[in-house]
Amino acid sequence: MSPFVLSVPEVVTSHYVIATSEPPPDPYAVVPWRVPEPFRKSAIEALKSPRLGIFTIDAGEATWRLDDVLACEEDRRRIHESSHQILLVHQALTVEQPHREQVARAVARALADATGGVLIDPQARQVLLRDGLARAERGWFRMGDQWFGTRYDVDEAARRLHSPGGDPTACGCLRITLLGLRRFGLPDLAIDKVACAQDLPALNLLRAVASRLLTDQWRWCRERPARPTRRLDDHPKIEPDDFWAFWGATPYLDGRPVVTRLVTSSATTLEVAPPDGYVGTVADWSREVLAPAMPPLVGCPADEDSAHARSAGGGA
């Protein structure tokens, strides 16, 4: 095990896109009173500063791709039929995250509400949901509130090598990337050569690693705000609490610690891999180590949501 150096940018940038056919004449004027109270004052200050910009263009003039975002068919239709796109560009000091990003997304939600538009997060490559318990920004930060998207890339050549009727946990044809960490000053995370049948344990490991890296990053920024780099253990021990912290939930299923290896594959991506000394493929590691260690959950409500549901008569 050895440390490697991770850059900590002083400033990070994020973007949101609202696809709409009802662009307001002055988008700045329709926002402030629609932003929820925990972020309203900060939103008003941001709208008066150069760190948050709002631009409206004709949909036909847009240069960014929206065809591969994760969205339901109805939202895809609305995006395709929209006449305009409102682009929100936000810059913040890394040390001020995640609060500043919550403010920016609260402004983007307000614009989407005011224009009846579809709110798109290009960095996470997904449409933000308008219903459910997390439709408004929380007063506290929960990583599982659609801050991170996932991209699945299939290696068709590797899939063809896997014989029909063989072990479905051994194909190793899948690459999973967790998107959206760059808005917080971290590289995106990826795990490669995963078996299709073991995608959930691998994805949950990425979420747990993201939880650990973000928590450590924000602690580092508070304690050393002027340091442009930090050392990171390339074999971190990921605890079950890291997974549950991602969802803001109290553990209710057993898990196990996992030692993993981090490899810098590019300036924008960290690869998550089995630790040195592990004998076997990533597919073997997913089956033998990750599946027993990672809770088999696609997602779960935050403790706050469970309390809300009970008080509203929605749960036992």
Rosetta blueprint (number, residue, H / E / L):
1 M L
2 S L
3 P E
4 F E
5 V E
6 L E
7 S E
8 V L
9 P L
10 E L
11 V E
12 V E
13 T E
14 S E
15 H E
16 Y E
17 V E
18 I E
19 A E
20 T E
21 S L
22 E L
23 P L
24 P L
25 P L
26 D L
27 P H
28 Y H
29 A H
30 V H
31 V L
32 P H
33 W H
34 R H
35 V L
36 P L
37 E H
38 P H
39 F H
40 R H
41 K H
42 S H
43 A H
44 I H
45 E H
46 A H
47 L H
48 K L
49 S L
50 P L
51 R L
52 L E
53 G E
54 I E
55 F E
56 T E
57 I E
58 D E
59 A H
60 G H
61 E H
62 A L
63 T L
64 W L
65 R L
66 L L
67 D L
68 D L
69 V L
70 L E
71 A L
72 C L
73 E H
74 E H
75 D H
76 R H
77 R H
78 R H
79 I H
80 H H
81 E H
82 S L
83 S L
84 H E
85 Q E
86 I E
87 L E
88 L E
89 V E
90 H E
91 Q E
92 A E
93 L E
94 T H
95 V H
96 E H
97 Q L
98 P L
99 H H
100 R H
101 E H
102 Q H
103 V H
104 A H
105 R H
106 A H
107 V H
108 A H
109 R H
110 A H
111 L H
112 A H
113 D H
114 A H
115 T H
116 G L
117 G L
118 V E
119 L E
120 I E
121 D E
122 P L
123 Q L
124 A L
125 R L
126 Q E
127 V E
128 L L
129 L L
130 R L
131 D L
132 G L
133 L L
134 A L
135 R L
136 A L
137 E L
138 R L
139 G L
140 W L
141 F L
142 R L
143 M L
144 G L
145 D L
146 Q L
147 W L
148 F L
149 G E
150 T E
151 R E
152 Y E
153 D E
154 V E
155 D L
156 E H
157 A H
158 A H
159 R H
160 R H
161 L H
162 H L
163 S L
164 P L
165 G L
166 G L
167 D L
168 P L
169 T L
170 A L
171 C L
172 G L
173 C L
174 L E
175 R E
176 I E
177 T E
178 L E
179 L E
180 G L
181 L H
182 R H
183 R H
184 F H
185 G L
186 L L
187 P L
188 D E
189 L E
190 A E
191 I E
192 D E
193 K E
194 V E
195 A L
196 C H
197 A H
198 Q H
199 D H
200 L H
201 P H
202 A H
203 L H
204 N H
205 L H
206 L H
207 R H
208 A H
209 V H
210 A H
211 S H
212 R H
213 L H
214 L H
215 T H
216 D H
217 Q H
218 W H
219 R H
220 W H
221 C H
222 R H
223 E H
224 R L
225 P L
226 A L
227 R L
228 P L
229 T E
230 R E
231 R E
232 L E
233 D E
234 D L
235 H L
236 P L
237 K E
238 I E
239 E L
240 P H
241 D H
242 D H
243 F H
244 W H
245 A H
246 F H
247 W H
248 G L
249 A L
250 T L
251 P L
252 Y L
253 L L
254 D L
255 G L
256 R L
257 P L
258 V E
259 V E
260 T L
261 R E
262 L E
263 V E
264 T E
265 S E
266 S E
267 A L
268 T L
269 T E
270 L E
271 E E
272 V E
273 A E
274 P L
275 P L
276 D L
277 G L
278 Y L
279 V L
280 G L
281 T L
282 V H
283 A H
284 D H
285 W H
286 S H
287 R H
288 E H
289 V H
290 L H
291 A H
292 P H
293 A H
294 M L
295 P L
296 P L
297 L L
298 V L
299 G L
300 C L
301 P L
302 A L
303 D H
304 E H
305 D H
306 S H
307 A H
308 H H
309 A H
310 R H
311 S H
312 A L
313 G L
314 G L
315 G L
316 A L
